[in-house]
């Protein structure tokens, strides 16, 4: 087993191919260990070279509403009124700190997403 850091796109592609070959390798075998190491190296490379931007706060709210089966009327509990919900979701009003705290506590939307 020869493992080296993933520094280039070519290294990345070769590592992905090797992972595919090792897929299903038994744990605690040389192949299983190689698989685990390559997965770790690929994850690190992807985090560094293909970062995922945090979601837009309004999109995060809409997503959580959909997950929880909520309506705009339900969201008024967290934003103050139905008209305020429409303004926020329509992009005409920014979230206040009070709204952010309420959404964080009530809907468990991470504050760092709501503050973006």
Secondary structure, 3 states (H helix, E strand, C coil): CCCCCCCCHHHHHHHHHHHHHHCCCCCCCHHHHHHHHHHHHHHHHHHHHCCCCCCCHHHHHHHHHHHHCCCHHHHHHHHCCHHHHHHHHCCCCCCCHHHHHHHHHHHCCCHHHHCC
